[in-house]
Structures are given as structure tokens and as C-alpha cells.
Amino acid sequence: MMTNAQLTRRVSFWVRHLAGKKGIALAHLADHAGIGRTTMWRLLDVNDKGPSDPRLSTVAALARALDVEPQALIEPPPEDRN
């Protein structure tokens, strides 16, 4: 079973990775996904206050904005697949 911390780490990794690969600034991604920038920063732990657990609706909105299926954002990062 996946913990909340693992879920958050995975979503954060894939959002950063896919946004970078597609050349989308994280602030623009938040706007396009219809989520608040503060929500994005908390998810990505930009302010080093500890990440917040993503809501399912947030994961779905980010997946739509990145043009991927939601499960793509919860796959293990490459370094965790072994």
C-alpha cells in the first residue's frame, strides 16, 4: 500500500518532470489546471514547509493540463522502479 508521503513524492516528481519536458512553467501549469499557485507550491514543497498531500481532483486537473492519464502521475519515479 502506498503512503501519503509516497504519493506526494511521486506526483511532485512527475509534475516537475513532465512540465519541464513540455516546457511549461509551473505557475502556468497551475493556472492551466485551474488550481491555485499556492496549492501547486505546497504540493511541490517549494517553500520547504513540508509538502501537502494532493487531492484526487488536483491530480486529475494536473494530469489533464499535462495531457496524460492521472495514473501517470502516481507511477514510481525511474529511480524507485528497481
HTML snippet that shows the backbone in 3Dmol.js (N, CA, C, O; Angstrom):
<script src="https://3Dmol.org/build/3Dmol-min.js"></script>
<div id="view" style="width:600px;height:400px;position:relative"></div>
<script>
const pdb = `
ATOM      1  N   MET A   1       0.845  -1.183   0.000  1.00  0.00           N
ATOM      2  CA  MET A   1       0.000   0.000   0.000  1.00  0.00           C
ATOM      3  C   MET A   1       0.891   1.248   0.000  1.00  0.00           C
ATOM      4  O   MET A   1       1.899   1.309   0.705  1.00  0.00           O
ATOM      5  N   MET A   2       0.507   2.214  -0.786  1.00  0.00           N
ATOM      6  CA  MET A   2       1.258   3.463  -0.900  1.00  0.00           C
ATOM      7  C   MET A   2       0.883   4.415   0.239  1.00  0.00           C
ATOM      8  O   MET A   2      -0.294   4.595   0.550  1.00  0.00           O
ATOM      9  N   THR A   3       1.899   5.018   0.850  1.00  0.00           N
ATOM     10  CA  THR A   3       1.644   6.001   1.902  1.00  0.00           C
ATOM     11  C   THR A   3       1.361   7.364   1.267  1.00  0.00           C
ATOM     12  O   THR A   3       1.620   7.566   0.081  1.00  0.00           O
ATOM     13  N   ASN A   4       0.831   8.293   2.058  1.00  0.00           N
ATOM     14  CA  ASN A   4       0.591   9.654   1.574  1.00  0.00           C
ATOM     15  C   ASN A   4       1.893  10.311   1.147  1.00  0.00           C
ATOM     16  O   ASN A   4       1.933  11.034   0.151  1.00  0.00           O
ATOM     17  N   ALA A   5       2.957  10.062   1.899  1.00  0.00           N
ATOM     18  CA  ALA A   5       4.260  10.650   1.565  1.00  0.00           C
ATOM     19  C   ALA A   5       4.758  10.124   0.218  1.00  0.00           C
ATOM     20  O   ALA A   5       5.298  10.890  -0.581  1.00  0.00           O
ATOM     21  N   GLN A   6       4.584   8.835  -0.041  1.00  0.00           N
ATOM     22  CA  GLN A   6       4.993   8.268  -1.328  1.00  0.00           C
ATOM     23  C   GLN A   6       4.177   8.860  -2.470  1.00  0.00           C
ATOM     24  O   GLN A   6       4.723   9.201  -3.519  1.00  0.00           O
ATOM     25  N   LEU A   7       2.873   8.980  -2.266  1.00  0.00           N
ATOM     26  CA  LEU A   7       2.005   9.559  -3.286  1.00  0.00           C
ATOM     27  C   LEU A   7       2.439  10.988  -3.605  1.00  0.00           C
ATOM     28  O   LEU A   7       2.565  11.359  -4.772  1.00  0.00           O
ATOM     29  N   THR A   8       2.664  11.773  -2.576  1.00  0.00           N
ATOM     30  CA  THR A   8       3.066  13.159  -2.771  1.00  0.00           C
ATOM     31  C   THR A   8       4.395  13.241  -3.514  1.00  0.00           C
ATOM     32  O   THR A   8       4.556  14.059  -4.420  1.00  0.00           O
ATOM     33  N   ARG A   9       5.341  12.395  -3.131  1.00  0.00           N
ATOM     34  CA  ARG A   9       6.657  12.386  -3.778  1.00  0.00           C
ATOM     35  C   ARG A   9       6.521  12.039  -5.264  1.00  0.00           C
ATOM     36  O   ARG A   9       7.164  12.658  -6.111  1.00  0.00           O
ATOM     37  N   ARG A  10       5.692  11.062  -5.568  1.00  0.00           N
ATOM     38  CA  ARG A  10       5.514  10.643  -6.958  1.00  0.00           C
ATOM     39  C   ARG A  10       4.865  11.741  -7.790  1.00  0.00           C
ATOM     40  O   ARG A  10       5.344  12.067  -8.876  1.00  0.00           O
ATOM     41  N   VAL A  11       3.784  12.305  -7.286  1.00  0.00           N
ATOM     42  CA  VAL A  11       3.092  13.361  -8.028  1.00  0.00           C
ATOM     43  C   VAL A  11       4.031  14.544  -8.237  1.00  0.00           C
ATOM     44  O   VAL A  11       4.096  15.095  -9.335  1.00  0.00           O
ATOM     45  N   SER A  12       4.747  14.933  -7.209  1.00  0.00           N
ATOM     46  CA  SER A  12       5.681  16.051  -7.316  1.00  0.00           C
ATOM     47  C   SER A  12       6.750  15.770  -8.369  1.00  0.00           C
ATOM     48  O   SER A  12       7.047  16.625  -9.203  1.00  0.00           O
ATOM     49  N   PHE A  13       7.330  14.565  -8.326  1.00  0.00           N
ATOM     50  CA  PHE A  13       8.354  14.211  -9.312  1.00  0.00           C
ATOM     51  C   PHE A  13       7.806  14.315 -10.731  1.00  0.00           C
ATOM     52  O   PHE A  13       8.408  14.964 -11.586  1.00  0.00           O
ATOM     53  N   TRP A  14       6.664  13.674 -10.981  1.00  0.00           N
ATOM     54  CA  TRP A  14       6.146  13.628 -12.357  1.00  0.00           C
ATOM     55  C   TRP A  14       5.641  14.979 -12.848  1.00  0.00           C
ATOM     56  O   TRP A  14       5.772  15.292 -14.031  1.00  0.00           O
ATOM     57  N   VAL A  15       5.072  15.776 -11.966  1.00  0.00           N
ATOM     58  CA  VAL A  15       4.638  17.115 -12.381  1.00  0.00           C
ATOM     59  C   VAL A  15       5.850  17.931 -12.812  1.00  0.00           C
ATOM     60  O   VAL A  15       5.831  18.558 -13.871  1.00  0.00           O
ATOM     61  N   ARG A  16       6.890  17.929 -12.008  1.00  0.00           N
ATOM     62  CA  ARG A  16       8.113  18.672 -12.371  1.00  0.00           C
ATOM     63  C   ARG A  16       8.724  18.123 -13.667  1.00  0.00           C
ATOM     64  O   ARG A  16       9.085  18.883 -14.565  1.00  0.00           O
ATOM     65  N   HIS A  17       8.833  16.797 -13.748  1.00  0.00           N
ATOM     66  CA  HIS A  17       9.459  16.162 -14.907  1.00  0.00           C
ATOM     67  C   HIS A  17       8.676  16.447 -16.193  1.00  0.00           C
ATOM     68  O   HIS A  17       9.252  16.886 -17.188  1.00  0.00           O
ATOM     69  N   LEU A  18       7.383  16.200 -16.168  1.00  0.00           N
ATOM     70  CA  LEU A  18       6.583  16.375 -17.382  1.00  0.00           C
ATOM     71  C   LEU A  18       6.446  17.837 -17.776  1.00  0.00           C
ATOM     72  O   LEU A  18       6.481  18.169 -18.961  1.00  0.00           O
ATOM     73  N   ALA A  19       6.291  18.710 -16.791  1.00  0.00           N
ATOM     74  CA  ALA A  19       6.206  20.142 -17.106  1.00  0.00           C
ATOM     75  C   ALA A  19       7.510  20.604 -17.748  1.00  0.00           C
ATOM     76  O   ALA A  19       7.491  21.340 -18.734  1.00  0.00           O
ATOM     77  N   GLY A  20       8.646  20.173 -17.189  1.00  0.00           N
ATOM     78  CA  GLY A  20       9.940  20.533 -17.762  1.00  0.00           C
ATOM     79  C   GLY A  20      10.116  19.989 -19.167  1.00  0.00           C
ATOM     80  O   GLY A  20      10.596  20.691 -20.056  1.00  0.00           O
ATOM     81  N   LYS A  21       9.729  18.750 -19.365  1.00  0.00           N
ATOM     82  CA  LYS A  21       9.847  18.103 -20.673  1.00  0.00           C
ATOM     83  C   LYS A  21       8.998  18.818 -21.725  1.00  0.00           C
ATOM     84  O   LYS A  21       9.383  18.909 -22.890  1.00  0.00           O
ATOM     85  N   LYS A  22       7.844  19.322 -21.300  1.00  0.00           N
ATOM     86  CA  LYS A  22       6.938  20.008 -22.221  1.00  0.00           C
ATOM     87  C   LYS A  22       7.189  21.512 -22.277  1.00  0.00           C
ATOM     88  O   LYS A  22       6.537  22.226 -23.039  1.00  0.00           O
ATOM     89  N   GLY A  23       8.137  21.992 -21.468  1.00  0.00           N
ATOM     90  CA  GLY A  23       8.465  23.413 -21.474  1.00  0.00           C
ATOM     91  C   GLY A  23       7.385  24.295 -20.872  1.00  0.00           C
ATOM     92  O   GLY A  23       7.193  25.435 -21.296  1.00  0.00           O
ATOM     93  N   ILE A  24       6.681  23.764 -19.883  1.00  0.00           N
ATOM     94  CA  ILE A  24       5.596  24.507 -19.239  1.00  0.00           C
ATOM     95  C   ILE A  24       6.072  24.995 -17.879  1.00  0.00           C
ATOM     96  O   ILE A  24       6.491  24.194 -17.044  1.00  0.00           O
ATOM     97  N   ALA A  25       6.013  26.288 -17.652  1.00  0.00           N
ATOM     98  CA  ALA A  25       6.360  26.839 -16.338  1.00  0.00           C
ATOM     99  C   ALA A  25       5.335  26.350 -15.318  1.00  0.00           C
ATOM    100  O   ALA A  25       4.147  26.242 -15.624  1.00  0.00           O
ATOM    101  N   LEU A  26       5.798  26.059 -14.116  1.00  0.00           N
ATOM    102  CA  LEU A  26       4.909  25.515 -13.091  1.00  0.00           C
ATOM    103  C   LEU A  26       3.759  26.464 -12.752  1.00  0.00           C
ATOM    104  O   LEU A  26       2.643  26.014 -12.492  1.00  0.00           O
ATOM    105  N   ALA A  27       4.019  27.754 -12.753  1.00  0.00           N
ATOM    106  CA  ALA A  27       2.947  28.729 -12.487  1.00  0.00           C
ATOM    107  C   ALA A  27       1.895  28.669 -13.586  1.00  0.00           C
ATOM    108  O   ALA A  27       0.698  28.743 -13.307  1.00  0.00           O
ATOM    109  N   HIS A  28       2.334  28.534 -14.827  1.00  0.00           N
ATOM    110  CA  HIS A  28       1.383  28.427 -15.937  1.00  0.00           C
ATOM    111  C   HIS A  28       0.625  27.102 -15.885  1.00  0.00           C
ATOM    112  O   HIS A  28      -0.559  27.044 -16.217  1.00  0.00           O
ATOM    113  N   LEU A  29       1.308  26.049 -15.471  1.00  0.00           N
ATOM    114  CA  LEU A  29       0.647  24.755 -15.332  1.00  0.00           C
ATOM    115  C   LEU A  29      -0.464  24.841 -14.295  1.00  0.00           C
ATOM    116  O   LEU A  29      -1.566  24.343 -14.522  1.00  0.00           O
ATOM    117  N   ALA A  30      -0.182  25.466 -13.165  1.00  0.00           N
ATOM    118  CA  ALA A  30      -1.207  25.636 -12.130  1.00  0.00           C
ATOM    119  C   ALA A  30      -2.404  26.396 -12.691  1.00  0.00           C
ATOM    120  O   ALA A  30      -3.551  26.002 -12.479  1.00  0.00           O
ATOM    121  N   ASP A  31      -2.136  27.479 -13.404  1.00  0.00           N
ATOM    122  CA  ASP A  31      -3.221  28.270 -13.991  1.00  0.00           C
ATOM    123  C   ASP A  31      -4.027  27.443 -14.988  1.00  0.00           C
ATOM    124  O   ASP A  31      -5.258  27.461 -14.972  1.00  0.00           O
ATOM    125  N   HIS A  32      -3.320  26.718 -15.855  1.00  0.00           N
ATOM    126  CA  HIS A  32      -3.986  25.906 -16.888  1.00  0.00           C
ATOM    127  C   HIS A  32      -4.801  24.771 -16.256  1.00  0.00           C
ATOM    128  O   HIS A  32      -5.858  24.396 -16.764  1.00  0.00           O
ATOM    129  N   ALA A  33      -4.298  24.236 -15.151  1.00  0.00           N
ATOM    130  CA  ALA A  33      -5.003  23.154 -14.465  1.00  0.00           C
ATOM    131  C   ALA A  33      -6.178  23.664 -13.642  1.00  0.00           C
ATOM    132  O   ALA A  33      -7.033  22.888 -13.215  1.00  0.00           O
ATOM    133  N   GLY A  34      -6.212  24.978 -13.422  1.00  0.00           N
ATOM    134  CA  GLY A  34      -7.294  25.545 -12.621  1.00  0.00           C
ATOM    135  C   GLY A  34      -7.106  25.326 -11.127  1.00  0.00           C
ATOM    136  O   GLY A  34      -8.071  25.296 -10.363  1.00  0.00           O
ATOM    137  N   ILE A  35      -5.845  25.175 -10.722  1.00  0.00           N
ATOM    138  CA  ILE A  35      -5.572  25.050  -9.291  1.00  0.00           C
ATOM    139  C   ILE A  35      -4.786  26.284  -8.853  1.00  0.00           C
ATOM    140  O   ILE A  35      -4.114  26.923  -9.663  1.00  0.00           O
ATOM    141  N   GLY A  36      -4.875  26.600  -7.606  1.00  0.00           N
ATOM    142  CA  GLY A  36      -4.163  27.771  -7.108  1.00  0.00           C
ATOM    143  C   GLY A  36      -2.661  27.548  -7.115  1.00  0.00           C
ATOM    144  O   GLY A  36      -2.181  26.429  -6.936  1.00  0.00           O
ATOM    145  N   ARG A  37      -1.942  28.615  -7.323  1.00  0.00           N
ATOM    146  CA  ARG A  37      -0.484  28.510  -7.300  1.00  0.00           C
ATOM    147  C   ARG A  37       0.008  28.089  -5.922  1.00  0.00           C
ATOM    148  O   ARG A  37       0.996  27.365  -5.810  1.00  0.00           O
ATOM    149  N   THR A  38      -0.670  28.535  -4.880  1.00  0.00           N
ATOM    150  CA  THR A  38      -0.295  28.124  -3.528  1.00  0.00           C
ATOM    151  C   THR A  38      -0.448  26.617  -3.375  1.00  0.00           C
ATOM    152  O   THR A  38       0.388  25.968  -2.747  1.00  0.00           O
ATOM    153  N   THR A  39      -1.510  26.059  -3.945  1.00  0.00           N
ATOM    154  CA  THR A  39      -1.697  24.603  -3.924  1.00  0.00           C
ATOM    155  C   THR A  39      -0.538  23.926  -4.636  1.00  0.00           C
ATOM    156  O   THR A  39      -0.011  22.924  -4.152  1.00  0.00           O
ATOM    157  N   MET A  40      -0.142  24.460  -5.774  1.00  0.00           N
ATOM    158  CA  MET A  40       0.977  23.889  -6.529  1.00  0.00           C
ATOM    159  C   MET A  40       2.256  23.957  -5.701  1.00  0.00           C
ATOM    160  O   MET A  40       2.986  22.971  -5.599  1.00  0.00           O
ATOM    161  N   TRP A  41       2.526  25.118  -5.112  1.00  0.00           N
ATOM    162  CA  TRP A  41       3.769  25.273  -4.341  1.00  0.00           C
ATOM    163  C   TRP A  41       3.788  24.332  -3.138  1.00  0.00           C
ATOM    164  O   TRP A  41       4.831  23.775  -2.797  1.00  0.00           O
ATOM    165  N   ARG A  42       2.641  24.158  -2.501  1.00  0.00           N
ATOM    166  CA  ARG A  42       2.577  23.242  -1.350  1.00  0.00           C
ATOM    167  C   ARG A  42       2.794  21.803  -1.799  1.00  0.00           C
ATOM    168  O   ARG A  42       3.485  21.039  -1.126  1.00  0.00           O
ATOM    169  N   LEU A  43       2.215  21.435  -2.919  1.00  0.00           N
ATOM    170  CA  LEU A  43       2.395  20.085  -3.447  1.00  0.00           C
ATOM    171  C   LEU A  43       3.861  19.825  -3.762  1.00  0.00           C
ATOM    172  O   LEU A  43       4.380  18.744  -3.483  1.00  0.00           O
ATOM    173  N   LEU A  44       4.521  20.811  -4.340  1.00  0.00           N
ATOM    174  CA  LEU A  44       5.919  20.655  -4.746  1.00  0.00           C
ATOM    175  C   LEU A  44       6.896  21.023  -3.637  1.00  0.00           C
ATOM    176  O   LEU A  44       8.109  20.912  -3.814  1.00  0.00           O
ATOM    177  N   ASP A  45       6.373  21.461  -2.492  1.00  0.00           N
ATOM    178  CA  ASP A  45       7.178  21.836  -1.325  1.00  0.00           C
ATOM    179  C   ASP A  45       8.199  22.922  -1.668  1.00  0.00           C
ATOM    180  O   ASP A  45       9.356  22.852  -1.252  1.00  0.00           O
ATOM    181  N   VAL A  46       7.764  23.914  -2.422  1.00  0.00           N
ATOM    182  CA  VAL A  46       8.647  24.991  -2.850  1.00  0.00           C
ATOM    183  C   VAL A  46       9.169  25.796  -1.670  1.00  0.00           C
ATOM    184  O   VAL A  46      10.314  26.248  -1.696  1.00  0.00           O
ATOM    185  N   ASN A  47       8.370  25.982  -0.654  1.00  0.00           N
ATOM    186  CA  ASN A  47       8.771  26.811   0.486  1.00  0.00           C
ATOM    187  C   ASN A  47       9.404  26.005   1.614  1.00  0.00           C
ATOM    188  O   ASN A  47       9.623  26.536   2.703  1.00  0.00           O
ATOM    189  N   ASP A  48       9.700  24.736   1.369  1.00  0.00           N
ATOM    190  CA  ASP A  48      10.337  23.862   2.359  1.00  0.00           C
ATOM    191  C   ASP A  48       9.586  23.794   3.688  1.00  0.00           C
ATOM    192  O   ASP A  48      10.199  23.661   4.747  1.00  0.00           O
ATOM    193  N   LYS A  49       8.270  23.885   3.628  1.00  0.00           N
ATOM    194  CA  LYS A  49       7.456  23.761   4.839  1.00  0.00           C
ATOM    195  C   LYS A  49       6.891  22.346   4.966  1.00  0.00           C
ATOM    196  O   LYS A  49       6.145  22.049   5.899  1.00  0.00           O
ATOM    197  N   GLY A  50       7.242  21.502   4.046  1.00  0.00           N
ATOM    198  CA  GLY A  50       6.683  20.155   4.010  1.00  0.00           C
ATOM    199  C   GLY A  50       5.566  20.107   2.997  1.00  0.00           C
ATOM    200  O   GLY A  50       4.683  20.965   3.001  1.00  0.00           O
ATOM    201  N   PRO A  51       5.595  19.113   2.128  1.00  0.00           N
ATOM    202  CA  PRO A  51       4.580  19.040   1.079  1.00  0.00           C
ATOM    203  C   PRO A  51       3.211  18.707   1.643  1.00  0.00           C
ATOM    204  O   PRO A  51       3.085  18.112   2.714  1.00  0.00           O
ATOM    205  N   SER A  52       2.193  19.102   0.903  1.00  0.00           N
ATOM    206  CA  SER A  52       0.838  18.745   1.291  1.00  0.00           C
ATOM    207  C   SER A  52       0.399  17.561   0.440  1.00  0.00           C
ATOM    208  O   SER A  52       0.857  17.392  -0.691  1.00  0.00           O
ATOM    209  N   ASP A  53      -0.477  16.758   0.985  1.00  0.00           N
ATOM    210  CA  ASP A  53      -0.997  15.610   0.249  1.00  0.00           C
ATOM    211  C   ASP A  53      -1.940  16.104  -0.842  1.00  0.00           C
ATOM    212  O   ASP A  53      -2.824  16.919  -0.578  1.00  0.00           O
ATOM    213  N   PRO A  54      -1.756  15.615  -2.069  1.00  0.00           N
ATOM    214  CA  PRO A  54      -2.618  16.078  -3.154  1.00  0.00           C
ATOM    215  C   PRO A  54      -4.007  15.450  -3.095  1.00  0.00           C
ATOM    216  O   PRO A  54      -4.156  14.273  -2.765  1.00  0.00           O
ATOM    217  N   ARG A  55      -4.991  16.229  -3.411  1.00  0.00           N
ATOM    218  CA  ARG A  55      -6.351  15.711  -3.549  1.00  0.00           C
ATOM    219  C   ARG A  55      -6.453  15.011  -4.896  1.00  0.00           C
ATOM    220  O   ARG A  55      -5.712  15.322  -5.828  1.00  0.00           O
ATOM    221  N   LEU A  56      -7.363  14.081  -4.987  1.00  0.00           N
ATOM    222  CA  LEU A  56      -7.587  13.382  -6.241  1.00  0.00           C
ATOM    223  C   LEU A  56      -7.965  14.363  -7.343  1.00  0.00           C
ATOM    224  O   LEU A  56      -7.531  14.212  -8.485  1.00  0.00           O
ATOM    225  N   SER A  57      -8.762  15.355  -7.012  1.00  0.00           N
ATOM    226  CA  SER A  57      -9.167  16.350  -8.009  1.00  0.00           C
ATOM    227  C   SER A  57      -7.976  17.163  -8.504  1.00  0.00           C
ATOM    228  O   SER A  57      -7.944  17.570  -9.665  1.00  0.00           O
ATOM    229  N   THR A  58      -6.995  17.403  -7.632  1.00  0.00           N
ATOM    230  CA  THR A  58      -5.788  18.129  -8.032  1.00  0.00           C
ATOM    231  C   THR A  58      -4.947  17.280  -8.971  1.00  0.00           C
ATOM    232  O   THR A  58      -4.450  17.773  -9.984  1.00  0.00           O
ATOM    233  N   VAL A  59      -4.787  16.008  -8.636  1.00  0.00           N
ATOM    234  CA  VAL A  59      -4.030  15.096  -9.503  1.00  0.00           C
ATOM    235  C   VAL A  59      -4.707  15.008 -10.869  1.00  0.00           C
ATOM    236  O   VAL A  59      -4.030  15.055 -11.897  1.00  0.00           O
ATOM    237  N   ALA A  60      -6.021  14.880 -10.892  1.00  0.00           N
ATOM    238  CA  ALA A  60      -6.755  14.790 -12.160  1.00  0.00           C
ATOM    239  C   ALA A  60      -6.611  16.071 -12.973  1.00  0.00           C
ATOM    240  O   ALA A  60      -6.432  16.009 -14.190  1.00  0.00           O
ATOM    241  N   ALA A  61      -6.685  17.218 -12.329  1.00  0.00           N
ATOM    242  CA  ALA A  61      -6.560  18.501 -13.039  1.00  0.00           C
ATOM    243  C   ALA A  61      -5.157  18.670 -13.613  1.00  0.00           C
ATOM    244  O   ALA A  61      -5.001  19.143 -14.739  1.00  0.00           O
ATOM    245  N   LEU A  62      -4.141  18.290 -12.851  1.00  0.00           N
ATOM    246  CA  LEU A  62      -2.765  18.385 -13.343  1.00  0.00           C
ATOM    247  C   LEU A  62      -2.540  17.414 -14.506  1.00  0.00           C
ATOM    248  O   LEU A  62      -1.866  17.753 -15.479  1.00  0.00           O
ATOM    249  N   ALA A  63      -3.094  16.232 -14.405  1.00  0.00           N
ATOM    250  CA  ALA A  63      -2.960  15.258 -15.491  1.00  0.00           C
ATOM    251  C   ALA A  63      -3.598  15.791 -16.774  1.00  0.00           C
ATOM    252  O   ALA A  63      -3.009  15.685 -17.849  1.00  0.00           O
ATOM    253  N   ARG A  64      -4.788  16.359 -16.666  1.00  0.00           N
ATOM    254  CA  ARG A  64      -5.449  16.947 -17.854  1.00  0.00           C
ATOM    255  C   ARG A  64      -4.584  18.045 -18.453  1.00  0.00           C
ATOM    256  O   ARG A  64      -4.405  18.105 -19.670  1.00  0.00           O
ATOM    257  N   ALA A  65      -4.052  18.908 -17.606  1.00  0.00           N
ATOM    258  CA  ALA A  65      -3.238  20.026 -18.091  1.00  0.00           C
ATOM    259  C   ALA A  65      -1.943  19.545 -18.739  1.00  0.00           C
ATOM    260  O   ALA A  65      -1.415  20.201 -19.637  1.00  0.00           O
ATOM    261  N   LEU A  66      -1.430  18.397 -18.283  1.00  0.00           N
ATOM    262  CA  LEU A  66      -0.205  17.838 -18.848  1.00  0.00           C
ATOM    263  C   LEU A  66      -0.483  16.860 -19.992  1.00  0.00           C
ATOM    264  O   LEU A  66       0.444  16.339 -20.613  1.00  0.00           O
ATOM    265  N   ASP A  67      -1.771  16.616 -20.263  1.00  0.00           N
ATOM    266  CA  ASP A  67      -2.210  15.717 -21.334  1.00  0.00           C
ATOM    267  C   ASP A  67      -1.706  14.291 -21.108  1.00  0.00           C
ATOM    268  O   ASP A  67      -1.197  13.638 -22.019  1.00  0.00           O
ATOM    269  N   VAL A  68      -1.866  13.827 -19.863  1.00  0.00           N
ATOM    270  CA  VAL A  68      -1.537  12.448 -19.507  1.00  0.00           C
ATOM    271  C   VAL A  68      -2.689  11.880 -18.682  1.00  0.00           C
ATOM    272  O   VAL A  68      -3.531  12.622 -18.177  1.00  0.00           O
ATOM    273  N   GLU A  69      -2.713  10.572 -18.555  1.00  0.00           N
ATOM    274  CA  GLU A  69      -3.693   9.924 -17.684  1.00  0.00           C
ATOM    275  C   GLU A  69      -3.286  10.158 -16.228  1.00  0.00           C
ATOM    276  O   GLU A  69      -2.092  10.226 -15.938  1.00  0.00           O
ATOM    277  N   PRO A  70      -4.235  10.284 -15.312  1.00  0.00           N
ATOM    278  CA  PRO A  70      -3.888  10.521 -13.904  1.00  0.00           C
ATOM    279  C   PRO A  70      -2.926   9.490 -13.329  1.00  0.00           C
ATOM    280  O   PRO A  70      -2.064   9.839 -12.523  1.00  0.00           O
ATOM    281  N   GLN A  71      -3.055   8.234 -13.726  1.00  0.00           N
ATOM    282  CA  GLN A  71      -2.162   7.215 -13.169  1.00  0.00           C
ATOM    283  C   GLN A  71      -0.710   7.465 -13.539  1.00  0.00           C
ATOM    284  O   GLN A  71       0.189   6.971 -12.859  1.00  0.00           O
ATOM    285  N   ALA A  72      -0.460   8.225 -14.608  1.00  0.00           N
ATOM    286  CA  ALA A  72       0.922   8.560 -14.980  1.00  0.00           C
ATOM    287  C   ALA A  72       1.604   9.387 -13.896  1.00  0.00           C
ATOM    288  O   ALA A  72       2.829   9.359 -13.774  1.00  0.00           O
ATOM    289  N   LEU A  73       0.823  10.121 -13.111  1.00  0.00           N
ATOM    290  CA  LEU A  73       1.394  10.969 -12.069  1.00  0.00           C
ATOM    291  C   LEU A  73       1.634  10.225 -10.761  1.00  0.00           C
ATOM    292  O   LEU A  73       2.213  10.779  -9.828  1.00  0.00           O
ATOM    293  N   ILE A  74       1.190   8.970 -10.689  1.00  0.00           N
ATOM    294  CA  ILE A  74       1.418   8.223  -9.450  1.00  0.00           C
ATOM    295  C   ILE A  74       2.300   6.989  -9.678  1.00  0.00           C
ATOM    296  O   ILE A  74       2.470   6.166  -8.778  1.00  0.00           O
ATOM    297  N   GLU A  75       2.851   6.869 -10.871  1.00  0.00           N
ATOM    298  CA  GLU A  75       3.809   5.798 -11.145  1.00  0.00           C
ATOM    299  C   GLU A  75       5.083   6.061 -10.343  1.00  0.00           C
ATOM    300  O   GLU A  75       5.410   7.215 -10.067  1.00  0.00           O
ATOM    301  N   PRO A  76       5.800   5.007  -9.969  1.00  0.00           N
ATOM    302  CA  PRO A  76       7.077   5.224  -9.281  1.00  0.00           C
ATOM    303  C   PRO A  76       8.057   5.961 -10.193  1.00  0.00           C
ATOM    304  O   PRO A  76       8.104   5.677 -11.390  1.00  0.00           O
ATOM    305  N   PRO A  77       8.838   6.899  -9.657  1.00  0.00           N
ATOM    306  CA  PRO A  77       9.880   7.533 -10.453  1.00  0.00           C
ATOM    307  C   PRO A  77      10.886   6.476 -10.915  1.00  0.00           C
ATOM    308  O   PRO A  77      10.982   5.410 -10.306  1.00  0.00           O
ATOM    309  N   PRO A  78      11.630   6.757 -11.974  1.00  0.00           N
ATOM    310  CA  PRO A  78      12.572   5.762 -12.500  1.00  0.00           C
ATOM    311  C   PRO A  78      13.534   5.201 -11.452  1.00  0.00           C
ATOM    312  O   PRO A  78      13.839   4.008 -11.475  1.00  0.00           O
ATOM    313  N   GLU A  79      14.010   6.034 -10.543  1.00  0.00           N
ATOM    314  CA  GLU A  79      14.982   5.544  -9.555  1.00  0.00           C
ATOM    315  C   GLU A  79      14.344   4.608  -8.530  1.00  0.00           C
ATOM    316  O   GLU A  79      15.061   3.912  -7.811  1.00  0.00           O
ATOM    317  N   ASP A  80      13.004   4.576  -8.446  1.00  0.00           N
ATOM    318  CA  ASP A  80      12.304   3.710  -7.480  1.00  0.00           C
ATOM    319  C   ASP A  80      11.780   2.420  -8.108  1.00  0.00           C
ATOM    320  O   ASP A  80      11.167   1.609  -7.415  1.00  0.00           O
ATOM    321  N   ARG A  81      12.006   2.220  -9.379  1.00  0.00           N
ATOM    322  CA  ARG A  81      11.403   1.076 -10.071  1.00  0.00           C
ATOM    323  C   ARG A  81      12.186  -0.220  -9.919  1.00  0.00           C
ATOM    324  O   ARG A  81      11.680  -1.273 -10.308  1.00  0.00           O
ATOM    325  N   ASN A  82      13.345  -0.192  -9.396  1.00  0.00           N
ATOM    326  CA  ASN A  82      14.147  -1.424  -9.284  1.00  0.00           C
ATOM    327  C   ASN A  82      13.852  -2.176  -8.020  1.00  0.00           C
ATOM    328  O   ASN A  82      14.442  -3.230  -7.777  1.00  0.00           O
TER     329      ASN A  82
END
`;
const viewer = $3Dmol.createViewer("view");
viewer.addModel(pdb, "pdb");
viewer.setStyle({}, {cartoon: {color: "spectrum"}});
viewer.zoomTo();
viewer.render();
</script>
